[in-house]
Amino acid sequence: MPNCSFCGNLYLMGEGKTFVQKSGKILRFCSAKCEKNMLKLNRKARHTKWTKHYVKGE
């Protein structure tokens, strides 16, 4: 089971979306919400409260 590259949640294979950057880095997303926050809005998971990577006080 892969982890979402943005929020860190586990999701089943066959669900979600895989995005390959030009550099060859593979990003896996569990939802369109995570994909949009990372790629389109350029948000950091450490500053987004609903992610597992959130660090209070940063």
Contacts in CASP RR format, 6 or more apart in sequence:
PFRMAT RR
TARGET T0000
AUTHOR 0000-0000-0000
METHOD contacts of the structure
MODEL  1
MPNCSFCGNLYLMGEGKTFVQKSGKILRFCSAKCEKNMLKLNRKARHTKW
TKHYVKGE
1 10 0 8 1.000
1 11 0 8 1.000
1 12 0 8 1.000
1 13 0 8 1.000
2 10 0 8 1.000
2 11 0 8 1.000
2 13 0 8 1.000
2 28 0 8 1.000
3 9 0 8 1.000
3 10 0 8 1.000
3 28 0 8 1.000
4 10 0 8 1.000
4 11 0 8 1.000
4 28 0 8 1.000
4 29 0 8 1.000
4 30 0 8 1.000
4 31 0 8 1.000
4 34 0 8 1.000
5 27 0 8 1.000
5 28 0 8 1.000
5 29 0 8 1.000
5 34 0 8 1.000
5 38 0 8 1.000
6 29 0 8 1.000
6 34 0 8 1.000
6 35 0 8 1.000
6 37 0 8 1.000
6 38 0 8 1.000
6 45 0 8 1.000
6 48 0 8 1.000
6 51 0 8 1.000
7 30 0 8 1.000
7 34 0 8 1.000
7 45 0 8 1.000
7 48 0 8 1.000
7 50 0 8 1.000
7 51 0 8 1.000
7 52 0 8 1.000
7 53 0 8 1.000
8 30 0 8 1.000
8 45 0 8 1.000
8 51 0 8 1.000
8 52 0 8 1.000
8 53 0 8 1.000
9 30 0 8 1.000
9 52 0 8 1.000
11 30 0 8 1.000
15 30 0 8 1.000
16 28 0 8 1.000
16 29 0 8 1.000
16 30 0 8 1.000
16 31 0 8 1.000
17 28 0 8 1.000
17 29 0 8 1.000
17 32 0 8 1.000
17 35 0 8 1.000
18 26 0 8 1.000
18 27 0 8 1.000
18 28 0 8 1.000
18 29 0 8 1.000
19 26 0 8 1.000
19 27 0 8 1.000
19 28 0 8 1.000
19 29 0 8 1.000
19 35 0 8 1.000
19 39 0 8 1.000
20 26 0 8 1.000
20 27 0 8 1.000
21 27 0 8 1.000
27 38 0 8 1.000
27 39 0 8 1.000
29 35 0 8 1.000
29 38 0 8 1.000
37 43 0 8 1.000
37 48 0 8 1.000
38 45 0 8 1.000
45 51 0 8 1.000
45 53 0 8 1.000
45 54 0 8 1.000
46 53 0 8 1.000
46 54 0 8 1.000
46 55 0 8 1.000
46 58 0 8 1.000
47 54 0 8 1.000
47 58 0 8 1.000
48 54 0 8 1.000
END
